[in-house]
Amino acid sequence: MALLRALFWFALFIVFTFGFVVLFEYGPRDFATGVHKEYARVKSFVEKQTEKIKPKKNR
């Protein structure tokens, strides 16, 4: 149960941190468009990082 609670708090921390970054970068007026832009930026970063760790095929 403690692991579930820790995962919940960690996920909540990530969500609020993402919201704070978007609010700080784009302001409250462009928050919705900022969320889309930052999500695309984070997604492309994760994709680039995962391309580097592709497993090698066994021959």
N, C-alpha and C positions, 0 to 999 in steps of 0.2 A: 504494500500500500504506500509505503514511503517513496518507492521508486516512481509510482504513478503520480504522486503529488509533486515530486521533484521535476518530472517531465512536464507536468502542467505549468509549473512556475517558470521553467526555462522557456517553454513555448510562449507564454504570456510576456516574458521579458523580450523575446525576439520580436513579437508583434508590436509592442509599445516602442521599442527602439526603432523599428522600421517607420512607425508613424511619426516619431519625433524627428527623425532624419528628413522625412518628406516635408513635414511642417516647417522645419528649419530651412530647408533648401528652397521650397516653392511658396511658402506662406499659406495662410488659410484660404486665400482667394483661388489659388490654383491647386488645391489639395488633391482633387480627383484626378486631374491630368498628371500631377506629380507622382501619384501612386502608380499609374500605368507606366510612366517613364522609368521610375526607380525599379519597378518589378522587372521590366525588360532588361535593365542594366544588370540587376542581380542574376537574372536567369542566364544572360549571355556569359557572365563571369563564371557561373557554376558550370555551364556547358564547356567553356574553354578549359577549366581546371580538370574536368572529368575526362576530356579527350587525352590529356597527358597521362592518365593512369589506365589506359585500356589494357586489358590482360592480353598477353601474347598467346597465340594459338599453339597447342601442342602438335608436334609433327611426328 
